[in-house]
Amino acid sequence: MRRYILLIASLLSFSASAQQSLHWLPKETLSTSMGANRPRVTTDGYQMPVVIWGEGANLIAGAGNQLFFDRVDTLNLPGQMVSISYWHGPELAGTGDTLYAVYKVAPEADTSHHIYCVATFDGGQNWMAPRRVDYIGNHMGRLPTVAKGPGGHPVVAFMLSDLNYMEPQWVIATSSDYGQTFDSPVQVSGDNAPNAEACDCCPAALAVTGSTVHLAYRDNVSNVRNIRVASGLWQDSVYTSMGVDPQTWIVNSCPASGPDVATLGDSLYATFLNASQADDVFLSRWQHGDTTVHIQGMSSSSLAQNYPRIDAQLWSGGTFTRSAVWKTGAGTQAKIQAKIEHWGLPFWVDLDTGTVNVPDVAVSGQGVYFVWHEVLEKRIYLQRAYFQGIGLEEPQGPTNRVLTHVVDLYGRQVDPVNLPAGVYIFWYSDGSFEKRFIL
Protein backbone atom coordinates (compact mmCIF):
# COMPACT_ATOMS: atom_id res chain seq x y z
CA MET A 1 0.00 0.00 0.00
CA ARG A 2 1.27 3.47 -0.91
CA ARG A 3 0.42 6.53 1.15
CA TYR A 4 0.72 10.12 -0.06
CA ILE A 5 0.87 12.77 2.66
CA LEU A 6 -0.20 16.41 2.45
CA LEU A 7 1.33 18.73 5.04
CA ILE A 8 -1.23 20.03 7.50
CA ALA A 9 0.50 23.40 7.32
CA SER A 10 -0.56 23.75 3.70
CA LEU A 11 -4.18 23.26 4.75
CA LEU A 12 -4.01 25.78 7.57
CA SER A 13 -2.36 28.47 5.46
CA PHE A 14 -5.43 29.29 3.36
CA SER A 15 -7.53 32.34 4.19
CA ALA A 16 -10.57 33.61 2.28
CA SER A 17 -14.33 33.47 2.29
CA ALA A 18 -15.68 30.08 1.28
CA GLN A 19 -18.22 31.75 -0.99
CA GLN A 20 -15.60 33.84 -2.83
CA SER A 21 -12.56 31.62 -3.30
CA LEU A 22 -11.21 28.14 -3.69
CA HIS A 23 -8.35 26.64 -1.71
CA TRP A 24 -5.98 24.57 -3.80
CA LEU A 25 -3.86 21.82 -2.33
CA PRO A 26 -0.63 20.59 -3.94
CA LYS A 27 -1.28 17.97 -6.59
CA GLU A 28 -0.85 14.39 -5.40
CA THR A 29 0.81 11.53 -7.27
CA LEU A 30 -1.43 8.46 -7.21
CA SER A 31 0.62 6.17 -9.46
CA THR A 32 4.11 6.05 -10.92
CA SER A 33 3.51 2.88 -12.92
CA MET A 34 4.94 2.53 -16.44
CA GLY A 35 1.45 1.34 -17.45
CA ALA A 36 -0.52 4.10 -15.73
CA ASN A 37 -3.49 5.30 -17.76
CA ARG A 38 -6.92 6.97 -17.85
CA PRO A 39 -8.02 7.83 -14.29
CA ARG A 40 -11.65 8.33 -13.23
CA VAL A 41 -12.87 9.99 -10.01
CA THR A 42 -16.02 10.14 -7.87
CA THR A 43 -16.70 10.78 -4.16
CA ASP A 44 -17.50 8.71 -1.06
CA GLY A 45 -19.81 9.28 1.90
CA TYR A 46 -17.32 11.69 3.48
CA GLN A 47 -17.23 13.70 0.24
CA MET A 48 -13.65 12.55 -0.33
CA PRO A 49 -12.17 11.34 -3.65
CA VAL A 50 -12.29 7.75 -4.87
CA VAL A 51 -10.24 7.08 -8.02
CA ILE A 52 -9.72 4.20 -10.41
CA TRP A 53 -7.01 3.98 -13.08
CA GLY A 54 -5.24 1.47 -15.27
CA GLU A 55 -1.82 0.02 -14.56
CA GLY A 56 -0.90 -2.14 -17.51
CA ALA A 57 -3.52 -4.89 -17.71
CA ASN A 58 -4.94 -4.19 -14.22
CA LEU A 59 -7.60 -1.86 -12.86
CA ILE A 60 -6.53 -0.14 -9.63
CA ALA A 61 -8.70 1.67 -7.07
CA GLY A 62 -7.78 4.09 -4.31
CA ALA A 63 -9.54 6.29 -1.75
CA GLY A 64 -8.65 9.50 0.06
CA ASN A 65 -9.43 11.39 3.24
CA GLN A 66 -8.50 14.96 4.16
CA LEU A 67 -4.77 14.28 4.21
CA PHE A 68 -3.97 10.96 2.56
CA PHE A 69 -4.69 8.97 -0.54
CA ASP A 70 -4.27 5.21 -0.33
CA ARG A 71 -4.05 2.62 -3.03
CA VAL A 72 -6.81 0.19 -2.01
CA ASP A 73 -7.30 -2.74 -4.35
CA THR A 74 -6.93 -4.36 -7.77
CA LEU A 75 -10.48 -4.69 -9.09
CA ASN A 76 -10.21 -7.13 -12.00
CA LEU A 77 -10.12 -10.86 -11.42
CA PRO A 78 -6.72 -12.64 -11.44
CA GLY A 79 -5.67 -13.54 -14.96
CA GLN A 80 -7.93 -10.96 -16.60
CA MET A 81 -6.49 -8.23 -18.81
CA VAL A 82 -8.48 -5.00 -18.73
CA SER A 83 -9.21 -3.30 -22.06
CA ILE A 84 -7.94 0.26 -21.63
CA SER A 85 -6.41 3.01 -23.72
CA TYR A 86 -6.18 6.78 -23.42
CA TRP A 87 -9.55 7.17 -25.21
CA HIS A 88 -11.54 4.33 -23.65
CA GLY A 89 -11.53 2.08 -20.61
CA PRO A 90 -13.11 1.42 -17.20
CA GLU A 91 -15.61 3.87 -15.77
CA LEU A 92 -16.61 4.78 -12.21
CA ALA A 93 -19.86 6.18 -10.76
CA GLY A 94 -21.74 6.69 -7.53
CA THR A 95 -21.65 8.76 -4.37
CA GLY A 96 -21.78 7.89 -0.69
CA ASP A 97 -21.12 4.33 0.41
CA THR A 98 -22.28 2.67 -2.82
CA LEU A 99 -19.99 3.00 -5.84
CA TYR A 100 -19.62 0.99 -9.03
CA ALA A 101 -16.83 0.43 -11.55
CA VAL A 102 -17.15 -1.33 -14.92
CA TYR A 103 -14.52 -2.77 -17.25
CA LYS A 104 -14.16 -4.93 -20.35
CA VAL A 105 -11.73 -7.84 -20.51
CA ALA A 106 -9.23 -7.71 -23.40
CA PRO A 107 -9.09 -8.59 -26.18
CA GLU A 108 -12.52 -7.08 -26.64
CA ALA A 109 -13.37 -8.95 -29.87
CA ASP A 110 -13.20 -12.32 -28.10
CA THR A 111 -16.75 -13.36 -27.18
CA SER A 112 -15.41 -15.29 -24.17
CA HIS A 113 -14.15 -12.00 -22.69
CA HIS A 114 -16.91 -10.07 -20.98
CA ILE A 115 -17.94 -6.83 -19.29
CA TYR A 116 -17.86 -6.81 -15.49
CA CYS A 117 -19.25 -4.59 -12.75
CA VAL A 118 -17.52 -4.21 -9.38
CA ALA A 119 -19.33 -2.78 -6.33
CA THR A 120 -18.21 -1.23 -3.08
CA PHE A 121 -20.58 -0.55 -0.20
CA ASP A 122 -18.17 1.26 2.13
CA GLY A 123 -17.09 4.16 -0.07
CA GLY A 124 -14.24 2.43 -1.85
CA GLN A 125 -12.42 0.86 1.07
CA ASN A 126 -13.37 -2.69 0.06
CA TRP A 127 -14.59 -3.93 -3.31
CA MET A 128 -16.73 -6.97 -4.03
CA ALA A 129 -15.93 -9.68 -6.59
CA PRO A 130 -16.65 -8.58 -10.20
CA ARG A 131 -19.96 -9.69 -11.69
CA ARG A 132 -20.61 -10.29 -15.38
CA VAL A 133 -22.91 -7.79 -17.11
CA ASP A 134 -23.17 -8.86 -20.77
CA TYR A 135 -25.31 -11.84 -21.73
CA ILE A 136 -25.50 -11.17 -25.47
CA GLY A 137 -24.85 -14.48 -27.20
CA ASN A 138 -22.52 -14.40 -30.20
CA HIS A 139 -22.13 -10.63 -30.23
CA MET A 140 -19.44 -8.27 -29.05
CA GLY A 141 -19.85 -5.88 -26.11
CA ARG A 142 -17.38 -3.08 -25.44
CA LEU A 143 -16.92 0.47 -24.09
CA PRO A 144 -18.94 0.04 -20.87
CA THR A 145 -20.05 2.94 -18.72
CA VAL A 146 -22.04 3.02 -15.48
CA ALA A 147 -24.31 5.15 -13.28
CA LYS A 148 -25.99 4.65 -9.92
CA GLY A 149 -29.70 4.32 -10.55
CA PRO A 150 -32.87 4.24 -8.44
CA GLY A 151 -32.41 2.60 -5.05
CA GLY A 152 -28.65 2.66 -5.47
CA HIS A 153 -28.63 -0.12 -8.08
CA PRO A 154 -26.21 0.07 -11.03
CA VAL A 155 -27.15 0.93 -14.60
CA VAL A 156 -24.60 -0.19 -17.21
CA ALA A 157 -24.47 0.83 -20.87
CA PHE A 158 -22.20 -0.69 -23.47
CA MET A 159 -21.81 -0.86 -27.24
CA LEU A 160 -23.21 -4.00 -28.86
CA SER A 161 -22.06 -5.00 -32.35
CA ASP A 162 -21.44 -7.92 -34.66
CA LEU A 163 -18.11 -9.68 -34.41
CA ASN A 164 -16.68 -7.61 -37.26
CA TYR A 165 -17.59 -4.36 -35.46
CA MET A 166 -20.56 -3.86 -37.78
CA GLU A 167 -24.04 -2.62 -36.75
CA PRO A 168 -22.88 -0.92 -33.54
CA GLN A 169 -25.63 0.30 -31.20
CA TRP A 170 -25.79 1.28 -27.53
CA VAL A 171 -27.64 -0.96 -25.08
CA ILE A 172 -28.43 -0.62 -21.36
CA ALA A 173 -28.53 -3.40 -18.76
CA THR A 174 -29.96 -2.79 -15.29
CA SER A 175 -29.61 -4.57 -11.97
CA SER A 176 -32.07 -4.71 -9.08
CA ASP A 177 -29.74 -6.50 -6.62
CA TYR A 178 -26.84 -4.03 -6.38
CA GLY A 179 -24.90 -5.47 -9.27
CA GLN A 180 -25.03 -9.15 -8.40
CA THR A 181 -27.01 -9.95 -11.57
CA PHE A 182 -28.09 -7.97 -14.64
CA ASP A 183 -31.16 -8.11 -16.84
CA SER A 184 -30.93 -8.60 -20.60
CA PRO A 185 -29.85 -5.36 -22.28
CA VAL A 186 -32.23 -3.17 -24.28
CA GLN A 187 -31.21 -1.09 -27.29
CA VAL A 188 -31.39 2.66 -26.69
CA SER A 189 -29.72 4.22 -29.75
CA GLY A 190 -30.50 4.31 -33.48
CA ASP A 191 -34.06 5.69 -33.32
CA ASN A 192 -33.37 8.92 -35.21
CA ALA A 193 -32.85 7.51 -38.73
CA PRO A 194 -33.12 4.17 -40.56
CA ASN A 195 -29.35 4.10 -41.10
CA ALA A 196 -28.37 5.50 -37.71
CA GLU A 197 -25.58 3.68 -35.89
CA ALA A 198 -23.45 4.43 -32.89
CA CYS A 199 -20.08 5.99 -33.65
CA ASP A 200 -18.16 2.74 -33.28
CA CYS A 201 -15.11 3.95 -31.34
CA CYS A 202 -16.65 6.74 -29.25
CA PRO A 203 -17.37 6.07 -25.54
CA ALA A 204 -20.63 7.19 -23.96
CA ALA A 205 -21.77 8.45 -20.54
CA LEU A 206 -24.75 7.84 -18.25
CA ALA A 207 -26.73 10.02 -15.85
CA VAL A 208 -29.88 9.34 -13.85
CA THR A 209 -32.58 11.79 -12.72
CA GLY A 210 -35.14 10.20 -10.42
CA SER A 211 -36.29 7.10 -12.30
CA THR A 212 -35.13 8.30 -15.74
CA VAL A 213 -31.88 7.10 -17.29
CA HIS A 214 -30.02 9.28 -19.81
CA LEU A 215 -27.28 8.02 -22.13
CA ALA A 216 -25.17 10.58 -24.01
CA TYR A 217 -23.47 9.07 -27.07
CA ARG A 218 -22.01 10.02 -30.44
CA ASP A 219 -24.24 9.06 -33.35
CA ASN A 220 -23.30 8.15 -36.93
CA VAL A 221 -25.71 8.85 -39.78
CA SER A 222 -23.79 8.63 -43.07
CA ASN A 223 -20.70 9.98 -41.24
CA VAL A 224 -22.55 12.82 -39.51
CA ARG A 225 -21.22 12.18 -36.02
CA ASN A 226 -23.12 14.41 -33.63
CA ILE A 227 -24.11 13.94 -29.98
CA ARG A 228 -27.48 12.56 -28.92
CA VAL A 229 -29.00 11.71 -25.55
CA ALA A 230 -31.35 8.73 -25.21
CA SER A 231 -33.73 8.81 -22.23
CA GLY A 232 -36.06 6.21 -20.76
CA LEU A 233 -37.46 4.92 -17.50
CA TRP A 234 -35.28 2.63 -15.40
CA GLN A 235 -35.81 -1.03 -16.33
CA ASP A 236 -38.03 -0.02 -19.25
CA SER A 237 -37.39 -1.06 -22.85
CA VAL A 238 -38.48 2.19 -24.56
CA TYR A 239 -35.90 4.96 -25.06
CA THR A 240 -36.16 8.04 -27.24
CA SER A 241 -33.22 10.21 -28.22
CA MET A 242 -32.74 13.90 -28.96
CA GLY A 243 -29.90 15.81 -30.54
CA VAL A 244 -27.94 18.05 -28.18
CA ASP A 245 -25.29 19.14 -30.71
CA PRO A 246 -26.80 21.25 -33.52
CA GLN A 247 -23.46 21.69 -35.32
CA THR A 248 -23.26 19.25 -38.22
CA TRP A 249 -19.94 17.44 -38.08
CA ILE A 250 -19.19 15.18 -41.03
CA VAL A 251 -16.12 13.01 -40.52
CA ASN A 252 -15.20 9.80 -42.34
CA SER A 253 -12.83 8.47 -39.66
CA CYS A 254 -13.94 7.71 -36.14
CA PRO A 255 -12.94 10.54 -33.77
CA ALA A 256 -12.49 8.26 -30.70
CA SER A 257 -13.99 10.95 -28.47
CA GLY A 258 -17.33 10.65 -26.71
CA PRO A 259 -19.48 12.95 -24.57
CA ASP A 260 -19.97 13.27 -20.84
CA VAL A 261 -23.27 14.12 -19.15
CA ALA A 262 -24.34 15.49 -15.76
CA THR A 263 -27.61 16.48 -14.08
CA LEU A 264 -28.36 19.62 -12.08
CA GLY A 265 -31.90 19.76 -10.74
CA ASP A 266 -34.19 19.52 -13.76
CA SER A 267 -31.39 20.51 -16.15
CA LEU A 268 -28.99 18.24 -17.98
CA TYR A 269 -25.57 19.14 -19.32
CA ALA A 270 -23.49 17.42 -21.97
CA THR A 271 -19.88 18.11 -22.90
CA PHE A 272 -18.31 16.92 -26.12
CA LEU A 273 -15.91 17.56 -28.99
CA ASN A 274 -17.21 18.98 -32.26
CA ALA A 275 -14.62 19.63 -34.98
CA SER A 276 -16.90 20.99 -37.71
CA GLN A 277 -15.08 24.33 -37.50
CA ALA A 278 -12.11 23.51 -35.27
CA ASP A 279 -11.27 20.98 -32.58
CA ASP A 280 -13.34 22.65 -29.86
CA VAL A 281 -15.24 21.34 -26.86
CA PHE A 282 -18.78 22.47 -26.11
CA LEU A 283 -21.38 22.52 -23.36
CA SER A 284 -25.07 21.86 -24.08
CA ARG A 285 -27.86 22.50 -21.58
CA TRP A 286 -31.52 21.52 -21.74
CA GLN A 287 -34.41 20.92 -19.37
CA HIS A 288 -35.57 17.42 -18.56
CA GLY A 289 -38.46 16.58 -20.89
CA ASP A 290 -37.78 19.53 -23.21
CA THR A 291 -36.19 19.62 -26.68
CA THR A 292 -34.73 23.14 -26.62
CA VAL A 293 -30.96 22.95 -26.33
CA HIS A 294 -28.61 25.80 -25.48
CA ILE A 295 -25.01 25.33 -26.60
CA GLN A 296 -21.84 27.28 -25.93
CA GLY A 297 -18.12 26.83 -26.27
CA MET A 298 -16.32 25.77 -23.11
CA SER A 299 -13.36 28.06 -23.67
CA SER A 300 -11.96 30.03 -26.58
CA SER A 301 -8.62 28.69 -27.78
CA SER A 302 -6.55 28.63 -30.95
CA LEU A 303 -5.33 25.16 -29.92
CA ALA A 304 -7.17 21.88 -30.35
CA GLN A 305 -9.37 20.82 -27.43
CA ASN A 306 -10.63 17.35 -26.54
CA TYR A 307 -11.79 14.87 -23.85
CA PRO A 308 -14.12 17.15 -21.85
CA ARG A 309 -15.70 15.90 -18.62
CA ILE A 310 -18.32 17.47 -16.35
CA ASP A 311 -19.88 17.06 -12.91
CA ALA A 312 -22.38 19.14 -10.91
CA GLN A 313 -24.15 19.31 -7.55
CA LEU A 314 -27.26 21.24 -6.52
CA TRP A 315 -27.19 22.59 -2.95
CA SER A 316 -29.99 23.61 -0.60
CA GLY A 317 -31.39 27.06 -1.37
CA GLY A 318 -30.89 26.62 -5.12
CA THR A 319 -27.15 27.28 -5.26
CA PHE A 320 -24.98 24.89 -7.22
CA THR A 321 -21.46 23.91 -8.14
CA ARG A 322 -20.62 22.83 -11.67
CA SER A 323 -17.20 22.01 -13.03
CA ALA A 324 -15.80 20.95 -16.38
CA VAL A 325 -12.30 19.87 -17.33
CA TRP A 326 -10.67 19.18 -20.71
CA LYS A 327 -7.38 18.90 -22.58
CA THR A 328 -6.05 21.76 -24.72
CA GLY A 329 -3.12 21.48 -27.14
CA ALA A 330 -0.79 18.58 -27.80
CA GLY A 331 2.74 17.33 -27.26
CA THR A 332 4.82 18.52 -24.33
CA GLN A 333 2.87 21.80 -24.01
CA ALA A 334 -0.62 20.36 -23.71
CA LYS A 335 -2.71 21.68 -20.82
CA ILE A 336 -5.37 20.36 -18.49
CA GLN A 337 -7.82 23.24 -18.18
CA ALA A 338 -10.88 23.56 -15.99
CA LYS A 339 -13.77 25.84 -15.15
CA ILE A 340 -15.51 25.80 -11.78
CA GLU A 341 -18.78 27.64 -11.18
CA HIS A 342 -19.40 27.80 -7.45
CA TRP A 343 -22.32 29.72 -5.95
CA GLY A 344 -22.50 31.99 -8.99
CA LEU A 345 -18.79 32.73 -9.30
CA PRO A 346 -16.65 31.34 -12.15
CA PHE A 347 -13.07 30.16 -11.64
CA TRP A 348 -10.77 29.34 -14.57
CA VAL A 349 -7.57 27.41 -14.00
CA ASP A 350 -4.77 25.62 -15.84
CA LEU A 351 -4.19 22.52 -13.73
CA ASP A 352 -1.05 21.22 -15.45
CA THR A 353 1.11 21.58 -18.56
CA GLY A 354 3.10 18.84 -20.25
CA THR A 355 2.26 15.58 -21.99
CA VAL A 356 -1.04 15.58 -20.11
CA ASN A 357 -4.17 13.72 -21.16
CA VAL A 358 -7.65 12.32 -20.32
CA PRO A 359 -8.79 14.34 -17.26
CA ASP A 360 -11.84 13.75 -15.09
CA VAL A 361 -13.69 15.75 -12.42
CA ALA A 362 -15.95 15.11 -9.42
CA VAL A 363 -17.85 17.72 -7.39
CA SER A 364 -18.49 17.08 -3.69
CA GLY A 365 -19.72 18.94 -0.64
CA GLN A 366 -16.09 19.58 0.31
CA GLY A 367 -14.79 20.80 -3.03
CA VAL A 368 -13.83 19.74 -6.55
CA TYR A 369 -11.42 16.91 -7.42
CA PHE A 370 -9.54 16.58 -10.69
CA VAL A 371 -7.49 13.66 -11.99
CA TRP A 372 -5.40 13.28 -15.14
CA HIS A 373 -2.55 11.31 -16.72
CA GLU A 374 0.94 12.72 -17.37
CA VAL A 375 2.21 10.45 -20.14
CA LEU A 376 5.97 11.08 -20.19
CA GLU A 377 6.24 11.35 -16.41
CA LYS A 378 4.13 8.18 -16.12
CA ARG A 379 2.05 9.71 -13.36
CA ILE A 380 -1.59 9.73 -12.35
CA TYR A 381 -2.29 13.04 -10.59
CA LEU A 382 -5.03 14.19 -8.22
CA GLN A 383 -5.71 17.89 -7.59
CA ARG A 384 -8.08 19.08 -4.85
CA ALA A 385 -9.81 22.47 -4.71
CA TYR A 386 -11.65 22.93 -1.40
CA PHE A 387 -14.51 25.36 -0.97
CA GLN A 388 -13.40 26.25 2.55
CA GLY A 389 -10.03 26.31 4.27
CA ILE A 390 -9.58 24.05 7.26
CA GLY A 391 -9.21 26.12 10.43
CA LEU A 392 -11.28 29.14 9.34
CA GLU A 393 -14.28 30.21 11.35
CA GLU A 394 -17.52 29.85 9.38
CA PRO A 395 -21.12 30.80 10.19
CA GLN A 396 -23.48 27.97 11.03
CA GLY A 397 -25.03 26.40 7.94
CA PRO A 398 -28.58 25.22 7.28
CA THR A 399 -30.33 23.38 10.06
CA ASN A 400 -31.00 20.33 7.84
CA ARG A 401 -27.31 19.59 7.26
CA VAL A 402 -25.89 16.33 8.59
CA LEU A 403 -22.55 15.80 10.31
CA THR A 404 -20.38 13.60 8.06
CA HIS A 405 -17.14 13.39 10.05
CA VAL A 406 -14.78 15.11 12.49
CA VAL A 407 -11.02 15.55 12.12
CA ASP A 408 -8.37 16.81 14.51
CA LEU A 409 -5.65 19.28 13.52
CA TYR A 410 -3.49 16.39 12.30
CA GLY A 411 -6.21 15.51 9.80
CA ARG A 412 -7.12 12.26 11.53
CA GLN A 413 -10.78 11.28 11.58
CA VAL A 414 -12.00 10.93 15.18
CA ASP A 415 -15.13 9.69 16.92
CA PRO A 416 -17.35 12.75 17.60
CA VAL A 417 -18.63 11.20 20.85
CA ASN A 418 -16.74 12.08 24.07
CA LEU A 419 -13.95 14.03 22.38
CA PRO A 420 -10.93 14.82 24.57
CA ALA A 421 -9.85 18.43 24.98
CA GLY A 422 -8.50 19.96 21.78
CA VAL A 423 -9.38 21.71 18.52
CA TYR A 424 -11.53 19.85 15.97
CA ILE A 425 -13.09 20.48 12.57
CA PHE A 426 -16.71 19.33 12.19
CA TRP A 427 -17.61 18.69 8.50
CA TYR A 428 -21.23 18.66 7.30
CA SER A 429 -23.10 17.19 4.31
CA ASP A 430 -23.57 20.57 2.58
CA GLY A 431 -19.81 21.24 2.55
CA SER A 432 -19.83 23.62 5.53
CA PHE A 433 -17.70 23.10 8.61
CA GLU A 434 -17.14 24.46 12.10
CA LYS A 435 -13.97 24.76 14.15
CA ARG A 436 -14.69 23.81 17.76
CA PHE A 437 -12.59 24.10 20.89
CA ILE A 438 -13.29 21.23 23.30
CA LEU A 439 -12.31 22.03 26.91
N, C-alpha and C positions, 0 to 999 in steps of 0.2 A: 504494500500500500504506500502511495506517495502522498505527502502532505505539503501544501503550499501555504505559507504563513504571511499574513498582512500585518504590518506593525500597527499596534493600537494607537501609536502616536499619530499616524497618518489619518486615522479616523477622528481623533479628537482635535485636529488642527483646523477643521472646516468651520466656517462661520458665515451664515447668511440665513435669510428667511426661507423656510421650506417651500413657500408658495412662489418664490422669485428666483430660485437658483437650484442647481443640481450639484451634487458633491461626488466628484470622480475619485475612485480609488485607483491605485496602480494596476495595470493589467497583470493578470495571472497566467502563468504557463500551466496548462492542463496536461499536455503530452509533448514529449520530445521524440516520439517514435519516428523511424524512417518511413513507416507506412501510415502516418497520421493523415486524416482526411475528413472533410465534410461534417463539422459539428452541428448539432441541433440542441436547443435549449428550451426549457419550460421552468415552472416553479413548483415548489412543494407547499405543504400546509403552513410552513413558517415564512412563506413568501421568499424563500431562498432558491438559488439556481440549481437545477438538475440538468445535466448535459450528457448527451451520447455523442460518440464519434467513432470513426473507423481507425483501426490500427492493423494494416495489412488485411488479412482475411477475417479479422475479428471485430466484433461490435463491443465497444467499451462504454460503461456508464460511470458517472461520478456525481457527487452531491456536495453542496456547500452549506456553511452556516455563515455567521457574520464575519468570521476571521479566516476560515480554512476552506479548502476544497479538497476532497478526498476521492481518489479513484476507488470505486465500489466493487464493480463486478464485470465479468465478461458475459454478455447476454446470449450469444448464439451457442447452440449445442456443440459439444466436442466433435471435431471432425468436419463440421460445417464450414464452408467458405462463404462469407457475406458478399453479395453483389454490391459494390460501391465504387463510385467515381466522383470526380469533382462536381458533376452535373446531376447525379442521381444517387440514391442510396437510402439507408434507414431513415425513418421519421419518428418523431416523438411528440406526444400530446398529453394534455391533462393538467389539472391543478389540484392542490391539496394532497391528500394521502394517496389517491388513485391516479396512476400515470400508466401510459401504454407506449411501447415502442414496437415498430414493425420492421421487418427486413425480408429480403429475398435471398435464397441460397444460390450461389453461383455454381456452374454457369446457368444463366437464366433460361436458355433455350431447352434445357433438359427437363422433360416433364416429370422426372422423379425428384426434382429439386423444387421446393415449395416456398410459399410465403408464410411467415410465422409472426405471431403477436406475443409479446412478453409484457406481463403486468407486474406492477408493484403496488402494494397497499399500505406502505409506510413512507411514502414520499421519496422513494428512490434509494432507501437504505438496503433493502433486500428485494430481489427480483424473483418471480416465479419461473417455472420451467416454460420454455416457449411452446405455444400451441399453434397447430396448423390452421391456416385461414382458407386456403384455396382448394375447393373440391370442384374441379372444372373439367374432369375427363382428359381427353387427348387435346388439350389446348395449353397455351402458354400464358402464365400470369407474371407480371413484372411491375416495377415502379410503384410499390405500395405506399400509401399514406394513411394516417389515422387521426381520429378525433374522439374525444370523450362525449358520448351521447347521453340521452335521457337515462336517469337512474345511475349514472356513472359507468354504463356499459360501453365497450368500444365499438366504433364504426370504422371499418377499413374499406378503402377504395383501392383498386389496382387496375392496370390495363390488361385486358383479355384480348388475345389474338390467336390466329392460326400459327402453326409451327414455323412458318416461313415469314413471320412478322406481318402477315397480311390481315386485313379486316380488323384493325385495332379499334377497340371501344373501351370506355371506362365502365366498370361495374362496382357495385357496393355490396359488401357482406356485413351483416350486423350480428351481434351477440347479445343474448339476454342473461348470460351467466358469468359476466365479468371476464370474457375472453377465454373461457374454458372450451367452448364450442362456437361454431359460426354457422349461420344459415347459408343456404345456397345464394350466390350473388345475383343481383338484378342489374340489367343494363340501364345506365343513366345518361349516356351521351348519344349523339347521332340523330336527334329528333328534329333538327333544323333544316335538313335537306336530304333527298334520297341518296346522295353520294357522300354524305358527311361521315368522316372518320375522326378518330382522335389523332392528333399529331403524335406520331409513333415513338418519338424519343423525347417527349416533353413531360416532365413530372406534373402532378396535380396537387391540390391542397383541399382539405376539408374544414368546415366550420359547422357548428350546430347552434341554432337558436330555438330554445324550447324543445319542441318535438320535431322540428324541421331540420333536415340535413342539407347542406349546400356543398357542392363540389365545383371548384374552379379548375378549369382545364383549358388547354389550347386545342382548338378545333382544326380541321383540315378539310376544306371544301374546294377541290381543284386547286390546291396549293395556296388558298387564302387561309392563313393560319392565325386567326384572331382568338380572343379569350371569351369563353362562355362560362356561365354558372348554371349548373343543373340543381334543382331544388325539389325535395319531396319529403313526405312524412317518414319518420323513423319506422323501419320494418315494413314499409309499403313498397309496392313494385312500380308505382307510377311517378316518374320524374319529368319535369319540363325544364327546358333551358332557355336562357336569355343571353344576348350579347352584351358584354360590359366594356367592349373595346371597339368604338365606332371607326377607328382608323384602319382602313383596308391594307393589310400587309400580305403581299404575294411573295412567296419565297419557295423555290424549288427544293432546296435542301432543308433538312430538319434543323431547327435552331437550337435544340437541346436546352431549352430554357422555358420553364413553366411558371405559372402564377402562384401567388400566395393569397390567402383570404382571411379576414378577421371580422368579427361582429362587434358592434358598439350600440347597445340598446336595440332599437329597431332599424338601425343602419348596418349595411355591410360594406366592406372595403376590399378591393382587390388590387394587388400590385403585380406588375408584369413588364416584360420587355416588348416594345413594338419598334421595329426598325424600318418602317415604311418611309420615314424621312431621314432618320439617323438612329444609331443604337442608343435609344433613350428608354428610361423606365418611367412608368406612369402609375397614377393612383386613380381608381374609379370608385365612386360612392353612389349607392342607391338605397332606397327604403325597402324593407322587407315587404314583398307582395306588390311592389311597383315595378314599372319598366323604364322609368326615366333615370338615366345614368348621367352623372356629372364626372368629367374626367379632367385631370390636370397633370402636368409634368411634375415629377418628384423634385427635380433640381436641374437648373440650367447648367449645361456643361458642353464644352467643345470636344470632350473625350467620350469614348464609348462607355455606356453604362449597362449593367446586367445584374442578374441574380438578386432582385429585390425581395425582401421579406417584411412582414408587418405583424404587429400585435397591438391590442388595445384593451383597456379596462374602463368601465363606467363606474364612477364612485357615487356615494350618497349625495343628494343635493343636485345631481345633474352634471357635476364636473367629470372630466375624463382625462385619461392619459392615453396617447396614441404615439407609437414610434415605428419608424420604418428604417431599414438599413439596406445598403446595396454596395456593389463594387463599381468603381469608376476607373477607367484607364486600363493599362496592360503593362506587362513586363515588370521591371524592378521598381517602377514608379506608380504602380496601381495604388488605389486608395480604398479603404473601407469608410464610407460616409454614412451619416445617420441624421435623422431629424426626429426630435422628441417634442411633442406638444403636450404640455402638462399644465392643467388648470388655466388654459387659455393663452399660455406663453409658449412661443416656439424656441427651440434650441437647435442649432446646427453644429455639427462637430465632425472633424476628420479623426476617426479612431486610430488608424494606422496607415502607414505607407510602406510599400515594398512589393514583394511577390505575393500579395494577399488575395484571398479568394473566398467564395461561398460563405457569406456571413449569415447569422440568424439573430433574432431578437425575441425577448420575452419581457412583458410588463407585469410588475407585481405591486402589491401594496407598499413594499419597501422602496422600490426604484425600478430601473430598467437594466437588463442584462444583455450584453452582446457577446457573441462568440464568432470566431473566424479562423481560417487556416492560413498560416504563413508558409508558403511552399518551400522556398529555399532554406529557410531556417528550420523547417520540419517541426513546426510548433502549432499546437492548438491553443488559442488565447481566449481568455474570458475578461471582459471589462464590465465593471459595475458602476452605475450612476445612481446614487441614493437621492431620494427626495429630501431627506433631512439628515443633518449631521449628528452623529452620536455625541451626546453630552450637552446639546443645546436645550435650553428651556423652551417648551412649546405649550401653547394654550390647550386646555382639555378639548378633545374632539367630540364627535357626536355620541349621544348616550347609548346608541345601539351598537357601538363597536364592541368587538370581542378581543380579550387579551389572547395573543398568540404565543408569546414566550417572553422570558426575562433573561437578560444577560448582565454579568458584572462588568467592571471596567477592564477586565482581561479578555472580554468577548466570550466568556464561557456561559453556556446556557445553564440556568440554575432553577431549582424548584421554587415557585413563587410563594409557597406555604412556609411560614416560620423562618423567614430570611434572617440571617445574622446581621449585625450592624455593618453598614457599608453603603456604597453608592451603587444604584442599579438602574438599568434602562428597561422600562416596560414597553413592549411593542404591541400594537393593536392591529386588528384585521383591516382597517382602512388606511394603514400606512403611517398613522400618527404614533408618537411615543411620548413618554414622560420620564424625566430623570427624577428619581426619588432617593432621599437620604433616609436610611433606616437606622434608628438610634437604639 
